[in-house]
């Protein structure tokens, strides 16, 4: 027990220090609450949240995800401090109450042993951290890229100074307690359950033991009280902030961005301008400000960031550290003893924008939104959401963004896809395949969401074609939206253009709600994430899964018979499939079903490294760094596949990953590595199992009439809970399909071309060749080589720059307006308005037999003789041939037509394939009411059959649309004044 004078002095000191400590924590609370209200629930299910916070805090499970050896030392300090809460209370009472916890009782012995042991372990942990941070080679983990924006306090050594102060406090606090307890052991004669204190007590004499005991009391407890006032301003505030962060964590997948209300009328009427996104500290949601105090400055997020790892300016760690430094600056007083809140804490705005001290514009646009930083963060900070909010402000208010994104925005607004290719060409990927739309099959069990990539990118088209052929072979009752489908808006939202995203999303939700799909399957993880997670924010609640998940189900049910492939395969986990949505096992199970062993990459599953396409990076040039992100990833893949002898294959589950891996410079130098989607691999395995391309001795295929007669019974209806229809027979892909085009693997194409034959004529191929019809063109990607290299984002050559010129300044985005300078992607309505009489000498397209309405197996089959007679349109100059023969397609000739408000576009060149609709009718008259009919619900069977069977007058002057990397619209002149951003409103 302390002498009386010490008891009085310590009591007064404790009151003063405790009051300053509570005042500091209260001011911290005022700073955090200055953030704007969060749009998501953060305190629902409080008991579940409390249990999660306690479990994660006490088990340190997130800390042990990385740097496990180092995490051991951190756990020593953490568990020591947790136990020291009890030790400090008991030691404080011993100064005022005469009692002693003896080791003669089991509980007393346990307490004394743990207190003695943990005191030493805490000291060991602190010393290990000091050595690592200041002396060991691993200290590089706490350095930043020279391009990274750092707060002035960080440059002045605030992190180092703070670490020295905190480390000194821990050493003094724990060391003082150990010394005081050692002096106590000298007076009591030692204790076998306190070996370290007893050994230290041997150094004290009975005359000096009392003085050292009082020193230990003041040093251990006094340092805690003194440090309490300083605690809210140090990095070690994370000891209190981290559990709070766990409690208020998001209960959403990381791929779902928080909702944002875009009120343009309120923004225009506001005196201070539109309040969208984040410009100042208080514009961030309050959980983002709490993140700054929860950050432990471990730099783990920087270690896994693909942008930081390739030498770019972005550092998620620096972002959080800069925020905390600025919060401390704006809350500072000239005197630490000033009992008054700062102006910011009282509600005054902050003076400096985030782009001035927290993160640079270059770093903002370097983020791929891969989520690796949030996945690895021990305290569950949400760095990516800060960047998204800043992008929203830059795009929708400031109009400052990379100029290449202008083309993607224009394309999504005008043509409903970021490529800017005509919406009328959205079904060309299915050329040669019988793919039903929801207008033809209004009640599918599976709605296949094709996505923009699979519709327009040649490499991704192979994935879509492989997937629908697998659905056919499994007997799945499916359909696609066709031209009713529009871009999900994922790229627009990740780029910060929330307004454009909501326009596209609302249109898709309206379409999907009319279709009422039982299950949506997407081959693009970005589409899957947007439809399944983010469309719920605007009223779209759907069951969505990735195509690898659905294929795993079909293989598991025996609907797809596979055969072993002789290839060495490694698998790249897409960020939006794996990290953001937790799908890791399904694609691997599908690959293993083919008898393949996966050569796992070092960075796989949760630790997968981004391909570099996410966060709208696919549509812009990468920010400056020492290496491309895709190159970094491909080199790792190449090192892993170099261990294989032959058949090196990289399997992917995302069209953007496939394009990035195919187009990266390292791929051009690699030999023998082929990039394929999991669906392409599975189709090859299924074809091999059925002998379609490998067994020339197989039986001759059946005729179409025999196939249709054999499978006349209707498909039994499947309960909605299963979402998978009853299997059909394996031979025909569709019950009433005349024949099916061959597969799209490179091996098949080359073999067929070398043999000079149509793949459908090969014995055992499983393809049925229609009799007496002209040869049908084999589908192949347009303008692409066999390695599926997709152009993807615009390259430097596509930009309106010349070598030596300064970079094009970031432009202000504005939606399309009438009278634009250039519209390479006219809407269907615009195309329809350019109809002109057919020029003389133009070759007329012979009419085909009327197209039959698609219906599931067992529906009445109409032969060509039973079909209603079609009446040639007025523009047709050649009568339709008989039903028994199919005319060979001939290109039409057209003249260029000038459209008011548009640039002149060359007419379709001879040899350009017709759209799927033109293959089944003489011509289709462009009609502005077509889109209205699509969105107003599926027509009746009679209406559909009639409309598809009657040739219509043909528009020969529709301008062609540039594909590939063609810009949708040119940017404004560099010297032109920037216009105020005024989005186009919906009627």
Secondary structure, DSSP 4 states (H G I P E B T S, - for coil): ---HHHHHHHHHHHHHHHHHHHHHHHHHHHHHTTSBPPSS-SSSSHHHHHHHHHHHHHH-TTGGGS-HHHHHHHHHHHHHHHHHHHHHHHHHHHTTS-----TTSHHHHHHHHHHHHHHHHHHHHHHHHHHHHHTSGGGGGG---TTS---HHHHTTHHHHHHHHHHHHHHHHHHHHHHHHHHHHHHHT--TT-HHHHHHHTTS-HHHHHHHHHHHHIIIIIHHHHHHHHHTTSGGGHHHHHHHHHHT--SS-TTSPPP----HHHHHH-TT----S-SSGGGSBHHHHHHHHH-----HHHHH-HHHHTT-S--HHHHHHHHHHHHHHHT--SSTT--S--HHHHTPPPSS-HHHHT--HHHHTT-----HHHHH-TT---HHHHHHHHHHHIIIII--S-TTHHHHHHHHHHTSSTT---GGGTTGGGTTS---BTTT-SS-SEEEE-HHHHHH-HHHHHHHHHHHHHHHHHT--EEE-GGG-----HHHHHTT-HHHHHHHHHHHHHHHHHHT-S-EEES-HHHHHIIIIIGGGGT----EEEHHHHHHHHHHTTSS-------EEEE---TTTTTTT---HHHHHHHHTTTPPB---SS-GGGPPP-S-TTTGGGSPPPS-SS-HHHHHHHHHHHHHTTSSS-EEEEES-HHHHHHHHHSHHHHH-SS-EEEEHHHHHHHHHHHHTTTTT-TTSPPPPPHHHHHHHT-SPPPPPPTTT--PPP--SS-SSTT-S-------HHHHHHHHHHTS-GGGSTTSSPPPPTTBPPPPPP--TT--TT-----S--GGGSS--TTSPPPPP-------TT-S--SS--HHHHHTT--PPPTTPPPPPPPPPPPPP--TTSPPPPTTTSPPP---TT--S----TT-BPPP----------TTS---PPPPTTPPPPHHHHSSS-----THHHHHHHT-PPPHHHHHHHHHS-----TTPPP---TT--SSPPPPTTSPPPPP-PPPP-
